[in-house]
Amino acid sequence: MTDYDRKYRRWRKGRLDCLAWDYFAQATPEERRQQGLFQKVLKKHAGARFDGDCFVSEKAEIYTDRLVLGPKSFVCGGAIIRHNFEAGEDCCIGSYCHIAGKVKLGSFVMMGGGSCIFGFNHGMEPDSIMGKQPCHEEGVVIGNDCWIGANATIVDGVTLGDHCIVAAGAVVTRSFPDWSVIGGVPARLIKRRRPEGTPSFMGGSPEKEEPADPAPEPTDSADIPVEVAEEGSEEEPEGADENPGSSVSDRGDLSAEETAD
């Protein structure tokens, strides 16, 4: 093998790690064999289940007790997934996303680069050290056909309905219904993609499961965001039918603009 061949193989592997959606149409038989071996490791050591043709970059950090990926779902390089995660069909976990706690995605969900979902939190009582307080876990549920913009954060207890868009950099601390476009810190409703009460064409959002046994306490606590209260009232104007983002065909740079009517 020449130096050129070695460099090309390294470049090609890095390209699939970053542009993971290309795996399904462009992976060679050897690349598929290597992916199969990696998935076998995850099944044995990370409680993984793959429902169909999936891809997980070997540069992703997967330390789960339970991991479920639906067909055509993929995890890009640099992503971190911990604890209990489930995604439906054709979900995109972008580069450097961070998912921890109990998190459930519907189908056709896009997570832009650097976005975070934390499905647990620490106690914050003022009379003891926060890092020593027990965790609580409500979990996070994201509906079908949702777009989470780059560097957005969603905290424990949130449920988003189908067809929602979360603007880049938003901090989502409460739940929103189908067709919501939300943004800001903390996130508020910017507009509705369809009139209030319009049913989803996806058959409804995934349901949040009833809590079972208490989850083990994560050891790294510094990365769990604290909810921020916003003073004053929030306006919820009705909006037009527009998707405020760019084309989703370039899935490497997912973001959403905060636009109001």
MILUM-911465 format. One record per residue (C-alpha): x, y negated, z. Coordinates in pm, whole numbers, plus 50000, padded with zeros to 5 digits. Layout:
XYZ/...
//
This chain:
500005000050000/501374965849903/501424934850121/498664920849902/496474951449963/496934948650341/496094911850342/493064917550122/491724944750352/492194922250652/490454893450473/487584915350361/487034929350710/487004894050853/484524883350589/482064910850687/482524901851054/481494866050977/479024871050689/477524902450834/474414902050614/476654911050317/477304945150474/474044960150348/474694953149979/478484951949961/479984976250214/482195003350070/481795039850172/484855036350398/483465004950563/480195023250625/482105052550772/483975029451011/480705012351110/479175046351181/482045054751415/481655021551598/477915026951637/478635061451776/480805045152046/478005020552128/475435048552151/477615067252398/478875038552611/476445009352565/473055026652560/472565017252195/469855028651954/469885019151587/466565022051406/467735023551046/470595006550866/472164981151106/475524963851140/477464953551451/480784936051401/483664952651582/484624917351689/481374914051885/481514920652260/478764946052340/478474955152710/474864966152745/472944991452949/470384992052667/470674979352310/468044984452038/468404970951684/465714974251419/466444981051051/468584955250867/469434936951192/473034926351238/475414911451493/478214888651371/481744886851506/482304867151825/478834874051964/478504885552327/475584907952428/475194920252787/472674939952991/469344947152811/468704935652454/466174945552190/465694931351841/463164940951576/463594942751200/466014920351006/467284899051295/470434878051265/472664873751572/475074847151451/478734842351532/479484833451896/475924838152021/475654848152387/472784870352504/472534882352864/469894896953093/466614910652960/465964896752611/463524908652346/463314895351990/460554902251741/461334907651372/462954882851131/464524861951408/467584840851324/469984829851599/472334802551479/475984802251572/476724795551939/473114798152054/472484813952394/469624833052555/469814840752928/467144864953047/468064862153417/469164835453662/470714830654005/469044818154319/469594781054390/468614777354754/470524747854905/471594765255225/473934791255072/476484795054797/474674798854465/477104824654331/476374846854633/472584845154603/470634873554444/469624872054080/466064871953956/464954883653614/461784874753429/463264880153085/462954861152757/460664870652468/461054855352121/458274861051867/458524870651502/459904848151228/461644824051467/464714802551399/466954793351692/469274765451587/472994764451648/474094758852010/470544759752147/470024775552491/466944794352612/466704802252984/464974829353185/461184831553183/460634816052840/458314831152578/458194816852226/455374825951990/455714835551625/457094811851359/458804788151606/461834766451530/464244755551804/466344725351710/470124727251731/471414719552081/468014721952251/467644735552605/464384754952627/463104757952984/459414766152925/457234786052686/455704774052359/452974788852135/453064800151770/454174775351503/455974751751744/458954730551642/460784720951960/463934702052050/465654680752310/466984685252664/464794698252811/462984709252495/459584694152414/457144698952129/458154678251827/455514690351585/453434720451483/454134738451159/450444747851138/447384733351318/446914744051678/445184777651700/446304789851356/446894827251397/450234843151317/450414863750999/452914886851172/450434904951395/451294887851724/454414882351932/456134910852116/454784914652468/456914908952773/457294941052969/456354943153333/459424941553557/460764974853678/463534980253931/465634949254013/468484944353771/472074946253897/473654913153976/475924900553696/479344891553826/479984861353609/477664833653719/479214802053584/477614805253241/473984804853356/472474770553286/470384752653546/467054739253428/466974701653389/463834681853472/462834653553241/461204622653384/458064608353232/455414623753016/456024640352684/454154633952364/453044662452145/452204647651804/450694669451542/452894674051241/452964684450881/453734718050732/457394711650672/460314732950783/462874707450904/465854729450826/467874736750520/467534768450315/467914799850526/469684818050245/472994805950386/472604824250716/476044814850846/475104779050939/471734781051108/470434748551258/467234728451280/466684690851276/464594672751531/462054655051311/458764639451414/455924627051202/
//
